[in-house]
Amino acid sequence: MARTARAGSSGGDTAQIVQGLRRIVKALHAYSQEVLAAYALTGPQLWALKTLRQGGPLTVGQLATSLAVHQSSISILLDRLEKRGLVRRVRERPDRRVVRVVLTKRGTAVAADAPDAAQGRLLHALAEMPVVEVRRIRRVVDRLVRAMEATDVKARFFFSDEA
């Protein structure tokens, strides 16, 4: 029979998990505020620039995959970056349906100057873990989302109004 954790369980595992989640969320929020103040960009916008700088021109789909969002979620983000002259969308030949996202000179400079994206660090940390451990974390997080009745909450990026 499986034991269930209680808030006052020995070792304080439950409290430590909640405290760890608070630290992660606070670090992501603080990063987002710093990026907004220093660069007038959201965390996800800067993360996209950093990803493009590291990976070279990417298709919209490749960029969405790198940012761990659905392709439809990235269009608002790209619209805003394009308006600011930080990226360009270029149609490929001969298949004009393929669109690559390219950093402009200005976008390259911003990406080079800015600190690494916190959300990117989170993804990289998960990518470095063994697959079995990541699957276990996913199952636990899915259970927490259901317990919080948050399955219908749309949150593609942390601390951003983009998608």
Backbone torsions as a table, in degrees:
resi	resn	phi	psi	omega
1	MET	NA	129.0	-176.8
2	ALA	-75.5	137.2	175.2
3	ARG	-82.1	142.0	176.3
4	THR	-102.0	143.8	179.9
5	ALA	-77.0	144.4	175.3
6	ARG	-121.3	155.5	-179.6
7	ALA	-55.2	-32.1	-178.7
8	GLY	-101.8	21.4	-176.9
9	SER	-60.8	152.8	-179.5
10	SER	-61.4	140.9	-178.0
11	GLY	86.5	-15.2	177.4
12	GLY	64.3	31.0	-178.0
13	ASP	-56.9	-44.6	-178.0
14	THR	-61.1	-47.2	179.4
15	ALA	-62.9	-38.6	179.9
16	GLN	-67.8	-36.1	176.9
17	ILE	-64.6	-48.5	179.9
18	VAL	-61.5	-43.3	178.8
19	GLN	-62.9	-40.3	177.5
20	GLY	-63.1	-43.1	176.9
21	LEU	-62.6	-40.8	177.4
22	ARG	-60.4	-43.2	-179.6
23	ARG	-62.9	-43.5	179.6
24	ILE	-62.0	-49.2	-179.0
25	VAL	-63.2	-42.0	179.7
26	LYS	-64.1	-41.1	178.3
27	ALA	-63.5	-41.9	178.1
28	LEU	-64.7	-41.4	179.7
29	HIS	-66.6	-45.6	-179.9
30	ALA	-60.9	-42.3	177.9
31	TYR	-60.5	-46.7	-179.6
32	SER	-59.1	-41.4	179.8
33	GLN	-66.7	-40.6	179.4
34	GLU	-64.7	-43.8	-179.6
35	VAL	-64.8	-42.3	179.5
36	LEU	-62.3	-43.7	-179.1
37	ALA	-68.9	-41.3	-174.2
38	ALA	-82.1	-33.9	-171.5
39	TYR	-125.0	-2.9	-176.0
40	ALA	55.3	37.0	177.2
41	LEU	-127.3	151.1	172.1
42	THR	-77.8	161.5	176.0
43	GLY	-54.2	-47.9	178.9
44	PRO	-62.5	-35.2	177.5
45	GLN	-63.4	-45.2	178.8
46	LEU	-66.5	-38.6	178.3
47	TRP	-59.6	-41.2	177.8
48	ALA	-62.9	-44.2	178.5
49	LEU	-61.3	-44.9	179.1
50	LYS	-61.9	-41.1	-179.9
51	THR	-64.5	-42.4	178.1
52	LEU	-66.6	-37.4	178.7
53	ARG	-64.9	-39.8	-178.1
54	GLN	-77.4	-39.1	-172.8
55	GLY	-99.9	-0.1	-177.8
56	GLY	74.8	-176.6	178.2
57	PRO	-56.1	132.7	-179.4
58	LEU	-124.8	151.9	171.1
59	THR	-69.3	162.2	178.1
60	VAL	-57.9	-41.5	178.9
61	GLY	-63.7	-42.3	178.2
62	GLN	-63.9	-40.3	178.9
63	LEU	-65.3	-44.1	178.0
64	ALA	-58.6	-43.9	178.9
65	THR	-62.3	-43.4	179.7
66	SER	-62.8	-31.9	179.8
67	LEU	-92.0	1.0	178.2
68	ALA	61.4	42.9	176.0
69	VAL	-133.1	164.2	175.5
70	HIS	-72.5	148.4	-177.5
71	GLN	-55.5	-36.9	-179.6
72	SER	-66.6	-22.6	-177.8
73	SER	-76.7	-16.4	-171.9
74	ILE	-92.1	-12.0	-173.7
75	SER	-64.4	-40.9	178.2
76	ILE	-62.7	-44.3	179.0
77	LEU	-58.9	-47.1	-179.5
78	LEU	-66.7	-37.7	176.6
79	ASP	-56.4	-45.5	-177.6
80	ARG	-68.5	-40.2	178.3
81	LEU	-67.1	-37.0	179.6
82	GLU	-67.6	-42.2	177.9
83	LYS	-59.6	-32.7	-179.0
84	ARG	-86.4	0.6	177.7
85	GLY	74.4	26.5	-177.8
86	LEU	-98.5	-25.5	177.2
87	VAL	-138.4	162.5	171.4
88	ARG	-131.0	145.7	172.0
89	ARG	-101.1	127.2	-176.3
90	VAL	-121.9	126.8	177.0
91	ARG	-81.1	137.1	-179.3
92	GLU	-82.6	156.0	172.4
93	ARG	-113.6	144.7	1.6
94	PRO	-84.2	-14.9	-178.0
95	ASP	-88.4	97.5	-175.8
96	ARG	-71.0	-7.8	177.4
97	ARG	-73.7	-23.8	-179.6
98	VAL	-81.7	122.7	-179.0
99	VAL	-117.3	125.5	175.8
100	ARG	-102.7	145.0	176.6
101	VAL	-103.1	126.4	-175.1
102	VAL	-123.1	135.8	174.1
103	LEU	-71.9	139.9	170.7
104	THR	-82.4	175.2	176.9
105	LYS	-59.3	-43.2	179.2
106	ARG	-64.7	-42.6	177.9
107	GLY	-62.5	-38.4	177.6
108	THR	-63.5	-41.7	-180.0
109	ALA	-64.6	-43.6	179.3
110	VAL	-63.9	-45.5	-179.0
111	ALA	-62.8	-35.8	179.8
112	ALA	-71.3	-34.4	-175.4
113	ASP	-80.5	-32.5	-170.9
114	ALA	-79.9	156.8	176.3
115	PRO	-71.5	162.4	178.0
116	ASP	-61.6	146.9	-178.4
117	ALA	-72.0	132.8	179.9
118	ALA	-63.9	-40.8	179.3
119	GLN	-64.7	-33.8	176.3
120	GLY	-65.4	-40.7	177.9
121	ARG	-61.8	-39.0	178.5
122	LEU	-62.5	-47.1	178.4
123	LEU	-62.9	-42.5	179.9
124	HIS	-64.0	-38.9	177.8
125	ALA	-61.6	-43.6	177.9
126	LEU	-65.7	-38.5	-179.5
127	ALA	-65.5	-26.4	-179.6
128	GLU	-81.0	-14.4	-178.6
129	MET	-80.7	155.2	175.2
130	PRO	-61.2	145.2	-176.6
131	VAL	-55.1	-41.9	-178.0
132	VAL	-62.2	-36.8	179.1
133	GLU	-70.0	-41.6	178.5
134	VAL	-62.8	-41.8	178.6
135	ARG	-63.7	-37.8	178.2
136	ARG	-64.7	-44.3	178.5
137	ILE	-62.1	-42.4	-179.8
138	ARG	-60.7	-44.7	179.8
139	ARG	-61.5	-42.0	-179.9
140	VAL	-66.8	-44.1	179.0
141	VAL	-63.3	-42.5	176.6
142	ASP	-57.2	-41.0	178.4
143	ARG	-65.5	-40.5	178.2
144	LEU	-65.2	-40.7	178.1
145	VAL	-61.1	-45.0	178.0
146	ARG	-63.5	-41.8	-179.8
147	ALA	-64.1	-32.5	179.1
148	MET	-84.6	2.1	-177.7
149	GLU	52.6	45.4	-176.6
150	ALA	-113.9	17.2	-177.2
151	THR	-64.4	-25.6	-179.5
152	ASP	-95.3	-0.8	-179.4
153	VAL	-76.2	124.6	178.4
154	LYS	-92.3	112.7	-179.4
155	ALA	-142.4	84.2	-176.3
156	ARG	-79.2	-32.1	178.0
157	PHE	-128.0	152.5	173.7
158	PHE	-76.3	134.0	169.6
159	PHE	52.1	49.7	178.7
160	SER	-147.5	145.8	176.1
161	ASP	-88.1	2.0	-179.8
162	GLU	-82.0	114.8	178.2
163	ALA	46.7	NA	NA
